[in-house]
Amino acid sequence: MAQVLRLYEDTLSSTAEPVELPPLPRMIFVVHGAATIGGRTVSDGEVWHGEPDVVLVPGAGGVTTWRFELAPEGAGDGPLLAIGIRSQLKIAARLGRP
Protein backbone atom coordinates (compact mmCIF):
# COMPACT_ATOMS: atom_id res chain seq x y z
CA MET A 1 0.00 0.00 0.00
CA ALA A 2 1.23 3.47 -0.86
CA GLN A 3 2.08 6.02 1.83
CA VAL A 4 1.21 9.72 1.95
CA LEU A 5 3.66 12.28 3.30
CA ARG A 6 1.67 15.13 4.85
CA LEU A 7 2.80 18.50 6.18
CA TYR A 8 0.57 20.42 8.60
CA GLU A 9 1.18 23.82 10.12
CA ASP A 10 -0.28 23.73 13.63
CA THR A 11 -0.62 26.81 15.84
CA LEU A 12 -1.66 26.14 19.43
CA SER A 13 -2.45 29.01 21.78
CA SER A 14 -1.15 28.85 25.32
CA THR A 15 -4.69 27.99 26.47
CA ALA A 16 -5.19 25.07 24.05
CA GLU A 17 -5.76 21.68 25.64
CA PRO A 18 -3.09 19.00 25.18
CA VAL A 19 -3.54 17.06 21.93
CA GLU A 20 -3.04 13.31 21.61
CA LEU A 21 -1.64 12.23 18.24
CA PRO A 22 -2.12 8.62 17.08
CA PRO A 23 0.86 6.40 16.30
CA LEU A 24 2.42 7.32 12.93
CA PRO A 25 5.97 7.98 11.79
CA ARG A 26 6.25 11.73 12.29
CA MET A 27 8.58 14.66 12.81
CA ILE A 28 7.47 17.85 14.57
CA PHE A 29 9.56 20.96 13.97
CA VAL A 30 8.94 23.90 16.33
CA VAL A 31 8.85 27.09 14.25
CA HIS A 32 7.97 29.53 17.07
CA GLY A 33 7.44 29.08 20.79
CA ALA A 34 7.75 25.91 22.80
CA ALA A 35 5.86 22.71 23.53
CA THR A 36 6.18 19.52 25.46
CA ILE A 37 6.05 16.59 23.06
CA GLY A 38 6.13 13.09 24.46
CA GLY A 39 7.36 14.48 27.78
CA ARG A 40 10.26 16.39 26.20
CA THR A 41 10.41 20.20 25.96
CA VAL A 42 11.05 21.35 22.39
CA SER A 43 11.51 25.02 21.44
CA ASP A 44 12.39 27.31 18.50
CA GLY A 45 14.24 25.44 15.77
CA GLU A 46 14.21 22.06 17.54
CA VAL A 47 12.68 18.79 16.35
CA TRP A 48 10.91 15.85 17.93
CA HIS A 49 10.52 12.62 15.96
CA GLY A 50 9.09 9.21 16.64
CA GLU A 51 6.36 6.70 15.79
CA PRO A 52 4.34 6.04 18.98
CA ASP A 53 1.22 7.90 20.02
CA VAL A 54 2.29 11.16 21.61
CA VAL A 55 0.81 14.08 23.53
CA LEU A 56 1.54 17.64 22.36
CA VAL A 57 1.21 20.33 25.05
CA PRO A 58 1.70 24.00 24.10
CA GLY A 59 4.12 26.09 26.17
CA ALA A 60 3.27 29.24 28.12
CA GLY A 61 3.53 31.43 25.00
CA GLY A 62 1.88 28.96 22.63
CA VAL A 63 3.59 27.20 19.75
CA THR A 64 3.64 26.96 15.96
CA THR A 65 4.86 23.67 14.50
CA TRP A 66 5.37 22.00 11.16
CA ARG A 67 4.17 18.41 11.58
CA PHE A 68 5.40 15.93 8.97
CA GLU A 69 3.58 12.56 8.98
CA LEU A 70 3.84 9.41 6.93
CA ALA A 71 0.36 7.89 6.78
CA PRO A 72 -1.13 4.97 4.86
CA GLU A 73 -3.07 6.07 1.79
CA GLY A 74 -6.75 6.32 2.70
CA ALA A 75 -6.04 6.92 6.40
CA GLY A 76 -8.03 10.15 6.33
CA ASP A 77 -6.98 13.64 7.23
CA GLY A 78 -5.00 14.54 10.33
CA PRO A 79 -5.71 18.18 11.25
CA LEU A 80 -5.85 19.04 14.94
CA LEU A 81 -9.39 20.02 15.85
CA ALA A 82 -9.89 21.84 19.16
CA ILE A 83 -10.46 25.30 20.62
CA GLY A 84 -7.31 27.43 20.51
CA ILE A 85 -5.77 25.44 17.65
CA ARG A 86 -5.37 26.34 13.99
CA SER A 87 -4.25 23.37 11.90
CA GLN A 88 -3.74 23.61 8.15
CA LEU A 89 -2.65 20.96 5.65
CA LYS A 90 0.11 22.56 3.57
CA ILE A 91 0.94 19.67 1.26
CA ALA A 92 0.26 15.96 0.84
CA ALA A 93 2.23 13.77 -1.56
CA ARG A 94 1.62 10.14 -2.37
CA LEU A 95 4.82 8.12 -2.21
CA GLY A 96 5.48 4.92 -4.08
CA ARG A 97 4.36 3.50 -7.36
CA PRO A 98 0.93 4.29 -8.82
N, C-alpha and C positions, 0 to 999 in steps of 0.2 A: 504494500500500500504506500502511496506517495505521502510525503510530509509537506506541511506548509510552514514556512518561516514567516512569523508575524512580528511587526513592530508596533507597539502602542506607546503613546505619550500619556502618562498618568500624572495628574496634579492632585495631591491630597492636601487639604487645608489642615491646620494644626488641630482642628476639632473633629476631623474625620475619624470614624471608628476604625479599628484595625481590620484589615482585609485578609481573608484566608484564600490563598491561591492553590489550586489543585496540582497534583504531581504532573510535571512536564519538564523536559529539558529547557532551562531558561537562564537568561542573564539579565540582571537589572542594573542599569547604569544610573547613578544619581547625578542629574544635571544641576539642580539647585537644591539647597537645603540639606536635610538629614532625615534618616529613617532607621528603624530597627527592622532588619530582615532576617528571619530565622534566628533571632536572638543576638545578632551581631549589628553594631552600629555602623552605618555606611553614610558617608557625607560627600560633599561636592567632589566630582571627578572620580569617585571610587565605584567599584563593581562588586556585586554579589552574584554568584552563579551556583546552580545546583539543579537536581531533578526531583527532590521530594516535595510534598506539600509544604507550604511555608506561609508564615504570617508576616504581613507588611504593616508596620506601625509608623505613622508619620511623626517626625520630630516636632519640637516646640514651635518652630517657624514654618512648619509644613514642608513639603517635598515635591519636586518634579522629577520623574524618572522616565527613562526609555527602557521599556520592557520587551526584550526579544524572547520569543517562544518558538519552539519547534513542536507543532501539533500534528496529529494524524489528519489527513484530508477528511473533511466531513465532521470534524469534532465540534463544529459550531464556533461562534465568536467568543472572544474572551475579554470584553471590556469590563472594567470595574464599575459596578453600579451601586452607588450609595450616596447619601447626603454628604456634601463637602468634597466630592471627588469628581474630577473631569477626566474622562478616559477616552482617547481618540485613536482609532486604528490609523496608522500612517501608511503602512504598506503590508501587503501579504503576497508572498511568492511561493508557488508550488515548486517543490524540488523533486527531482527524479524524472524518470521517463514518462511520456504521455501514455 
